[in-house]
Amino acid sequence: MRNFRRTLNLVIGLLLVVFAIKGLDLALYPCTFVRNDIHTVTTEQKDVIILGTSNGMSDLDPDAMLEGTGKSGHNLCVGGEYPVDAYYLTKLILEKQKPETVIFELSPGYFTTEKEKGNNYLLFYHEFPLSFAKAEYYMATMLDCDFRSPLFAFHEYELSFELSKVKDTLYQKLTDNYDVSYLKGTVQEYHENGFIEKYPVSVENFPGYSPTLFSEDEVKKTNMEYLDRLIQLCKENDIEFIATTMPLSAVMLVQEEESYRKAWDYFAEYFRMQGVTYYNFNREYYMNFGHELTNYVDYDGHMNGESARAFSKVFGELVFGTSIL
């Protein structure tokens, strides 16, 4: 009888701990735009999925890109999205739907650096629904980080930030609310198609810039392996895979000319060997869109909303044969 009570008390104690952790996560982990993204691509059929970094997130508006095609699309690009994330996002999508095309926006710096620990490490994983993809994603990434991170994801955010949003966070989660108005800020706003519109910034107010220079010797093997796996996954599922690099300002292209030249050479050859079409708007397709600083909100190549929509139409015309008139 004593052993039974001890076991029962232990089970009850563990359940209380689990409920406490879940309660804290429910109240303190904020509702990010990635929550909306994952919800959309796991509940709605989309013809075109865009993967990549913050440059793709701010430069490609699926609605403008696909206007007139009858196709639907969603932008899953996020700052901090590495090839490993793009791969498991695609695996998750394939458990729920099958897109026709995957567009991969490539920023060279993401191949010479490693995924950082912290809230960006959990940004995607935390929002994955229970799935085979989530289990694989956990084994591939979460085992490398602090064991507390997956269990106490909310600890990656400042408590003052979390507490200020508790009311909205609980309301959104408890009512399954995905209203994009909660994701509108002072410098940008999130749209239902995953596109994040940046508000215009005058050039004299651009933040400073510390570029991540490219060198073939510094390319991380794991990043290339997951890009290989992503391309192969698309081929196996008869999904068209397209690679692209967003247009950067002429100022930055001149300033870091040697680094970018090495990057363009490296990836042009890589995609040629993979049999993948690569739309580089800083080399072969340089003239398709303007590279003036006024198109951007910083030196990193993030466009303002108006320029992004104009570029997206140009991209759609080139890739999907849409009309930009």
DALIN-V930978 format. One line per field, one symbol per residue. ss: DSSP state (~ for helix, > for strand, _ for the rest). phi: phi as a letter, one per 20 degrees, with the letter a starting at -180 (. if undefined). A space follows every 10 residues. Layout:
ss->???
phi->???
This chain:
ss->_~~~~~~~~~ ~~~~~~~~~~ ~~~~~~~~__ __~~~~~~~~ ~~~____>>> >__~~~~~~_ _~~~~_____ __>>>_____ __~~~~~~~~ ~~~~~~____ >>>>>__~~~ ~_______~~ ~~__~~~___ _~~~~~~~~~ ~~~~___~~~ ~_~~~~__~~ ~~~~_~~~~~ ~~~~_____~ ~~~>___>>> _____>>>__ __~~~_____ _____~~~__ ~~~~~~~~~~ ~~~~~~___> >>>>>____~ ~~~~~_~~~~ ~~~~~~~~~~ ~~~~__>>>> _____~~~__ __~~~>____ __>_~~~~~~ ~~~~~~~~~~ _____
phi->.fffffffff ffffffffff ffffffedff eeffgfgfgf fdccfcfcdd dqdffffedd egfffdgnem edbbedfbfn eegfffffff ffgffdacfe cdddeddgff ddcdgefpff fdgeggeffg affffffffe cffedggfgf fcgfffdfgf ffffdggfff ffffdlecff ffdededabe dgenfdeefg cfgfdfffcc fefdbgfefe gffffffgff ffgfffdldf dcdbcffdfg gffffdgfff fffffffffg fffemdfced edcfdgffbf dfgffddaee neefgfffff fgffffffed mfeef
